[in-house]
Amino acid sequence: MIINKVTLYSHVLNEMRGFYVNELGFEVRADANEGFEIKVGNSVLEIKKYHHPGKPFYHFALNIPTNLFNSAKEWAKTKVELTREDDEDYVYFPYSDAHSFYFSDPSGNIVEFISRYAISPKSDAKSFSVQNVLCISEINMTTDEVKTVGNQLINKGVPVRSDEAINENRLNFIGEHEAGSFLLLGPRKRRWIFSDRDSEVFPLSIIINQQLHLSLDGEGKMELKKVE
């Protein structure tokens, strides 16, 4: 599975624009009063203004080259304060054979940079820059209807990682293990690692495989349609 585009919402749009464009240096693809788009490797991240009460936040991960993890970590430390878990500012995931580090952006999103050693390519670059980001690797889908949404995705040909069963009480990795990009489907009120935030339902939309447009509304109900 490939994540082509993710659209998120923010209550601090101008701060987000300044952070991702001016501070981190991502390339702008489109910009308007109501939102902006940046190029994230082979993916697109769109941030739109939130016009309702509340402060939306999400978790998403960006794939980076396997040989630039340490360089990326040092680069990030010049831009942000890395968040910590068990007094460490990075983590190794044995099942995924991957290293990750995390930080928060102005909206309170839990942002992860991840190197997946089995599948992510190496880079010819000697040091990391934001242009070395490969793609959007993960995006959360938080809902009270985990099993329903999971089964809808399976019926559309989007599998659960390693053909695991949908579990309503935990995070489910939706996508092929070999591809390294996942929809993180889970319930409310589970804590995101490397943060003090519990998952909540906020609207978002995702385009995968240039074919399927998924959207969650503010109540966590999903709509699926083909990309025109």
RASUL-V266515 format. One record per pair of residues at least 12 apart in sequence whose C-alpha atoms are under 10 Angstrom apart, sorted by sequence separation. I is the first residue (numbers start at 0). GAP is how many residues later the second one is. If there is no record, write none. Layout:
I:GAP  I:GAP
This chain:
25:12  26:12  27:12  34:12  35:12  88:12  89:12  99:12  100:12  101:12  153:12  159:12  160:12  161:12  162:12  170:12  171:12  172:12  186:12  187:12  188:12  202:12  203:12  204:12  211:12  212:12  213:12  24:13  25:13  26:13  33:13  34:13  35:13  87:13  88:13  99:13  100:13  120:13  159:13  160:13  161:13  162:13  170:13  171:13  172:13  185:13  186:13  187:13  202:13  203:13  211:13  212:13  213:13  16:14  25:14  26:14  33:14  34:14  88:14  98:14  99:14  100:14  119:14  150:14  158:14  159:14  160:14  161:14  162:14  169:14  170:14  171:14  185:14  186:14  201:14  202:14  203:14  210:14  211:14  212:14  20:15  25:15  28:15  30:15  32:15  33:15  34:15  98:15  99:15  149:15  150:15  158:15  159:15  160:15  161:15  169:15  170:15  171:15  185:15  200:15  201:15  202:15  210:15  211:15  212:15  20:16  27:16  28:16  29:16  30:16  31:16  32:16  33:16  72:16  84:16  97:16  98:16  99:16  149:16  157:16  158:16  159:16  160:16  161:16  169:16  170:16  200:16  201:16  202:16  203:16  209:16  210:16  211:16  19:17  20:17  27:17  28:17  33:17  72:17  83:17  84:17  97:17  98:17  148:17  149:17  157:17  158:17  159:17  160:17  167:17  168:17  169:17  200:17  201:17  202:17  204:17  206:17  209:17  210:17  16:18  19:18  27:18  82:18  83:18  96:18  97:18  98:18  146:18  147:18  149:18  156:18  157:18  158:18  160:18  166:18  167:18  168:18  169:18  199:18  200:18  201:18  202:18  203:18  204:18  205:18  206:18  207:18  208:18  209:18  13:19  15:19  16:19  42:19  81:19  82:19  83:19  95:19  96:19  97:19  113:19  114:19  146:19  160:19  165:19  166:19  167:19  168:19  170:19  199:19  200:19  202:19  204:19  206:19  207:19  12:20  13:20  15:20  16:20  81:20  82:20  95:20  96:20  97:20  112:20  145:20  146:20  147:20  153:20  160:20  165:20  166:20  168:20  169:20  199:20  200:20  206:20  12:21  13:21  16:21  40:21  80:21  81:21  82:21  95:21  96:21  97:21  115:21  145:21  146:21  152:21  153:21  160:21  168:21  12:22  13:22  39:22  40:22  79:22  80:22  81:22  89:22  91:22  95:22  96:22  97:22  113:22  114:22  145:22  146:22  149:22  152:22  159:22  160:22  12:23  39:23  40:23  79:23  80:23  89:23  90:23  91:23  92:23  95:23  112:23  113:23  144:23  145:23  149:23  158:23  159:23  182:23  78:24  79:24  80:24  89:24  91:24  111:24  112:24  113:24  143:24  145:24  149:24  157:24  9:25  75:25  79:25  111:25  112:25  142:25  143:25  145:25  146:25  157:25  159:25  182:25  8:26  75:26  76:26  111:26  145:26  7:27  72:27  75:27  82:27  110:27  180:27  6:28  72:28  82:28  110:28  6:29  68:29  69:29  71:29  72:29  81:29  141:29  6:30  16:30  68:30  81:30  140:30  5:31  15:31  68:31  69:31  139:31  140:31  4:32  15:32  65:32  68:32  139:32  187:32  4:33  65:33  139:33  140:33  149:33  186:33  4:34  12:34  138:34  4:35  11:35  12:35  13:35  137:35  149:35  3:36  11:36  12:36  63:36  137:36  148:36  149:36  3:37  4:37  5:37  6:37  7:37  8:37  9:37  10:37  11:37  12:37  62:37  75:37  137:37  148:37  3:38  4:38  5:38  6:38  7:38  8:38  9:38  10:38  11:38  61:38  146:38  2:39  3:39  4:39  5:39  6:39  7:39  8:39  9:39  10:39  60:39  145:39  146:39  1:40  2:40  3:40  4:40  5:40  6:40  7:40  8:40  9:40  10:40  60:40  72:40  144:40  145:40  146:40  1:41  2:41  3:41  4:41  5:41  6:41  7:41  8:41  9:41  10:41  60:41  71:41  141:41  144:41  145:41  7:42  8:42  10:42  59:42  71:42  136:42  137:42  138:42  139:42  140:42  141:42  142:42  143:42  144:42  145:42  10:43  11:43  71:43  136:43  137:43  138:43  139:43  140:43  141:43  142:43  143:43  9:44  10:44  11:44  68:44  135:44  136:44  137:44  138:44  139:44  140:44  141:44  142:44  143:44  9:45  10:45  58:45  68:45  69:45  135:45  136:45  137:45  138:45  139:45  140:45  141:45  142:45  8:46  9:46  10:46  68:46  134:46  135:46  136:46  137:46  138:46  139:46  140:46  141:46  8:47  9:47  56:47  67:47  68:47  140:47  141:47  7:48  8:48  9:48  56:48  64:48  65:48  66:48  141:48  7:49  8:49  56:49  57:49  58:49  59:49  60:49  61:49  62:49  63:49  64:49  65:49  7:50  56:50  57:50  58:50  59:50  60:50  61:50  62:50  63:50  64:50  65:50  66:50  157:50  23:51  55:51  56:51  57:51  58:51  59:51  60:51  61:51  62:51  63:51  64:51  65:51  157:51  23:52  54:52  55:52  56:52  57:52  58:52  59:52  60:52  61:52  62:52  63:52  64:52  65:52  74:52  75:52  54:53  55:53  56:53  57:53  58:53  59:53  60:53  61:53  62:53  65:53  66:53  73:53  74:53  75:53  5:54  23:54  64:54  65:54  66:54  67:54  73:54  74:54  75:54  157:54  23:55  64:55  65:55  66:55  67:55  70:55  71:55  72:55  74:55  22:56  23:56  63:56  64:56  65:56  66:56  67:56  70:56  71:56  142:56  143:56  155:56  22:57  62:57  63:57  64:57  65:57  66:57  67:57  69:57  70:57  71:57  141:57  142:57  143:57  62:58  63:58  64:58  66:58  67:58  68:58  69:58  70:58  71:58  118:58  119:58  140:58  141:58  142:58  63:59  64:59  66:59  67:59  68:59  118:59  119:59  139:59  140:59  141:59  142:59  152:59  18:60  64:60  66:60  67:60  71:60  117:60  118:60  119:60  139:60  140:60  141:60  142:60  18:61  66:61  67:61  71:61  118:61  139:61  140:61  141:61  152:61  117:62  140:62  141:62  64:63  140:63  63:64  67:64  115:64  139:64  140:64  67:65  114:65  138:65  140:65  63:66  138:66  63:67  64:67  138:67  148:67  63:68  64:68  155:68  62:69  63:69  64:69  152:69  62:70  63:70  151:70  61:71  62:71  63:71  148:71  151:71  152:71  61:72  62:72  63:72  148:72  151:72  61:73  62:73  63:73  140:73  142:73  147:73  148:73  60:74  61:74  62:74  140:74  141:74  142:74  144:74  145:74  147:74  148:74  60:75  61:75  62:75  140:75  142:75  143:75  144:75  145:75  148:75  59:76  60:76  61:76  142:76  143:76  144:76  59:77  60:77  61:77  141:77  142:77  143:77  144:77  59:78  60:78  141:78  142:78  58:79  59:79  60:79  140:79  141:79  142:79  58:80  59:80  57:81  58:81  95:81  140:81  57:82  58:82  95:82  109:82  111:82  57:83  58:83  109:83  110:83  57:84  95:84  109:84  19:85  109:85  18:86  19:86  108:86  109:86  18:87  107:87  109:87  17:88  108:88  15:89  16:89  40:89  107:89  14:90  15:90  39:90  40:90  42:90  44:90  103:90  14:91  15:91  39:91  40:91  41:91  42:91  43:91  44:91  101:91  102:91  103:91  13:92  14:92  38:92  39:92  40:92  41:92  42:92  43:92  101:92  102:92  12:93  39:93  40:93  41:93  42:93  100:93  101:93  11:94  12:94  38:94  39:94  40:94  41:94  42:94  10:95  11:95  39:95  40:95  9:96  10:96  11:96  38:96  39:96  9:97  38:97  8:98  9:98  9:99  7:101  25:103  26:103  90:103  24:104  25:104  26:104  89:104  23:105  24:105  25:105  88:105  23:106  24:106  87:106  23:107  25:107  86:107  84:108  85:108  83:109  84:109  19:110  82:110  83:110  84:110  82:111  83:111  84:111  81:112  82:112  82:113  62:117  62:118  61:119  60:120  60:121  59:122  59:123  59:124  58:125  4:130  5:130  3:131  4:131  7:131  2:132  3:132  5:132  1:133  2:133  5:133  58:133  1:134  2:134  57:134  58:134  1:135  2:135  0:136  1:136  2:136  57:139  56:140  58:140  57:141  56:142  57:142  56:143  57:143  55:144  56:144  57:144  55:145  56:145  57:145  55:146  56:146  57:146  54:147  55:147  53:148  55:148  49:153  0:156  47:156  0:157  46:157  0:158  45:158  45:159  45:160  44:161  43:162  55:162  43:163  42:164  42:165  51:166  2:172  0:173  1:173  0:174  1:174  0:175  0:176  0:177  1:177  0:178  1:178  2:178  0:179  1:179  2:179  0:180  1:180  2:180  0:181  0:182  8:193  7:194  8:194  7:195  8:195  6:196  7:196  8:196  6:197  7:197  5:198  6:198  7:198  5:199  6:199  4:200  5:200  6:200  4:201  5:201  3:202  4:202  5:202  2:203  3:203  4:203  2:204  3:204  4:204  1:205  2:205  3:205  4:205  1:206  2:206  3:206  0:207  1:207  2:207  3:207  5:207  0:208  1:208  3:208  4:208  5:208  6:208  0:209  2:209  3:209  5:209
